[in-house]
């Protein structure tokens, strides 16, 4: 009985630490402007999602595309467009208090989303690999001054209900849009 009673605080501490880690922010800060220039900012210009230099699994995008036929290449381009659309839609929906306009636009701050890595993943009934997208987000101010730099990551399981890499890429766009909105909320409306 004494062993069971003394084990409870350890179990509770372990569960609490897991909960704390799981509830932390979904981004990694690389650079952050101090003092915070975004407090109560209600408008940001958003550049189109950048895919220049993106790595697809262990290949460059050019190498990845070279291994595909014309229809697969067109499908890949459409998947990237759909990812970008879902990212922008989710960003705007998750942070309706802020207006996001297409860059270039008159706004003191520009949001630049840059996708750096995509693992398309696969689903084949007996085996599966999740899709993963990594994004670097830069926020620029007047005079071409880079203010904030963050890294985000979305992992989408490959399942029977989401078997296509294109569908998972769209889901990753939604997830990343929500994560970026969460971050911007902490900067625009700090506690």
Protein Blocks (a to p, Z undefined) as FASTA:
>chain_A
ZZmmmmmmmmmmmmmmmmmmmmmcfbdcfbdcdddfkgopabdcdddddfehiaehjbcf
klmmmmpcfklmmmmmmmmmmmmmmmmmmmmmmmmmbccdddddddfbdcddddfbdceb
paehjaccddddddddddddehhiafbdcdddddddddfklmbfklmmmmmmmmmmmmmm
mmmmmmmmcZZ
